[in-house]
Amino acid sequence: MAEPAYKRLPVDERRRLLLEVGAALFAEHAFEEISMSRIARAAGVSKPLLYHYFPSKIGLFKAAVAEKAEELQSLIEPSDDGEPLQQLLRSLDAYLAWIEANARTWSKLMQSATSIPEARELIEGFRDRTMNIALRRLTGRREPRPALRVAVKGWLGYMDAAILDWTETMDLEREKLRDLLVAAFVTSLSAAQQVDPKVQLTLQA
């Protein structure tokens, strides 16, 4: 007896499969190169079924990216153990390890941000959450002084550029990249304090 075109799966499992297939294709190809028909074929489902779960290609893309962003956010969420810089080191270790294992996915996402507003919004949301985590740990305040906010946001942009270069060349050990990012972070904080002496930070106990 011939095999069915696709196996009947529970709703959550089917959605998970479609997300995985979509994410894999988006990691290998530019967004414009992929069609819903191609995703459906790769997943072994009909196009109407794919549209049943995801009404549009951008909807599938956003869902795939949001899932990765949530996964990353859980990895970098610092614990309450240790001083702020120690927590940053651990978060960066986890962040860079994930990117090293998913280099193509990460680089394609960053490239997509220049042309796809939804990708840019998701990346900016991830950066904002990361910045808020860092600022709360450093100051204990929800609203940091402007010089500190600008310094941390600038560092996040620098970090993205440095990691993108690293994923393309992989000619620097991960631990050295981590140390470089931490050194740049400390320098940014020092610059904020020079501009505004009222900036109060807790880097160590």
C-alpha positions, 0 to 999 in steps of 0.5 A: 500500500502506498505511503500517505503524502504526510503523516497525520500528527497532533496540531502542536507537533505539526506546527513544530515540524513546520516551524523547524522546516521553515527555520532551516530554509530561512537559515540557508536562503534569502527570504525572497528566494523561498516560497510557501510552496517550497516550504510545504514540499520540504515539510511533506505537506500540502500548501493549503495545510501549511496556510492553515497553520501560517497564513503567510510566509512572513507569519511563518518567518516571524514565528520561527524568529520569535522562537529562536529569540525566546530560546536565546533570551532564556540562555542569556537571562543571568542568574542572581549568583555572582557579581554583574560582570561574572553574570555577563561572562556566563550570559555571553558564553551561552550566547556565543555557544548558541551562535556558534552552533547556529551560525548560518541561522544567526547571520541570515537573521541579521542580514534579513533585518536590513530588508524585512521590517518584521525581522528588524522589529524582532531583533530590536525587541531582543536588544531592548530586553537584553539592554534592560537586563544589563541596566537593571543588574548594573544600576537596580533602576528601571530608568537609567541615566541617558548617557548609560542607556546610550552607552549600553545600546551602542555596545549592543550594536558593536556586539552584533557587528563583531559577532557577525564578522566572527560567524563569517570568518571564525578566525578568533577563538570563542573565549577571546571574542567573549573577552573582547566583548566584555572589555568593550562593555567595561570601556563603554560604561567608563565612557558613560561615567566620564560624560555623566559623573552621576552614573552609578554602577555596581560592577562588583561587590 
